[in-house]
């Protein structure tokens, strides 16, 4: 077996640290110990203990916190696979509903399985009056994401299983995947309904009840009242959402798992993920990328904006990614979609600004030397605006496309030993006043 031969200079002891598929286990690092002496607080007696070596990794730059069989990403080669299916194959041959099922349950669905999930989700999409009242209490110009949190909270309060989760001595979902499956299907339905209700409120539209024979995307657009306005929307989202469906352990997915590790319900765990996704360095980058393009205004102003970014006077959202050291593999597929809806996209003058940024950055040594490439946030927003979505709702709708992937990881965690996530810290003594 591959391993590290480690000699601790403090003690002179040697250790054999196994390497598993390019990883070492923190528990094996913890076996490297140094005897220490301390004094108990209660009896003031001296005692000896061994302090294991720990790893400091701010921001989890080089630390894996789970083992998963859902999504594989190779950032150096530009590869994404869902359950060992290349994302290119899934994009070309399937629609989002198929991929959602693949991520959660590990296989592509039969028509009967699709129908079963559709029926359960549609049932959950009928909002109780308490949810409608909560959302109607917001002004129409409110920020969308806080409204989503409020709507999801109202749904959680009305969900008997979610509430019972916090009043039982036994784990509600661990070892009970049938209960978990029904709960995660409801959770996705709640999220779609919340977004639809908010959209209707902001645009003074009547909410349309869901239909049990429609897919999640089909019902989302039906409830929003936009499915009949432009039949291309569902066709576009069925492909675009495949590219956003999962991205392994992102900040928001880690948030879902962090909350889930406390044995919380999937609605509450999803809210944790939504809050993480709202941040400007995560899902919120979509809004900011689009707003930056609007601020630049014309392709002629791109060089001035880029130079300001290089001087630290701004940030270019939609460029650079911690995982990818080459071109984001989703971009080629997004560009394929953009070609299909070329007429609608070119109606937005900001697309020329985006293309100018991409061209300029690919030739600028600052970006080339740092291997900074465009990511899916930069161009993905144009497909939404081409389909008639206002920038205000793009992050919300994109977040909905990711919920299935996050809950796939939550479901996977239910098949593993219960382990409360509780990170360590390195204590640093404060400076004297």
Secondary structure, DSSP 4 states (H G I P E B T S, - for coil): --EEEEE-TTT--EEEEE-BTTB--HHHHTT-EEEEEEE-TTT--EEEEEEE-----GGGSS------SSEEEETTTTEEEETTEEHHHHHHH--HHHHHHHHHHSSPPPHHHHHHHHHHHHHHTS--HHHHHHHHTS-TTS-HHHHHHHHHHHHHHH-HHHHHGGG-SS-SSTT-HHHHHHHHHHHHHHHHHHHHHHHHHHHT-PPPPP-TTS-HHHHHHHHHT-TTT-THHHHHHHHHHHHHS--SS-HHHHHHHHHHTTT--HHHHHHHHHHHHTSTTTTTHHHHHHHHHHHH-SGGGHHHHHHHHHTTS---TTB--SS-SS--HHHHHHHHHHHHTHHHHHTSTHHHHHHHHHHHHHH-HHHHHTT--B-HHHHHHHHHHHTT--HHHHHHHHHHHHHHHHHHHHHHHTTS------------PPPP-
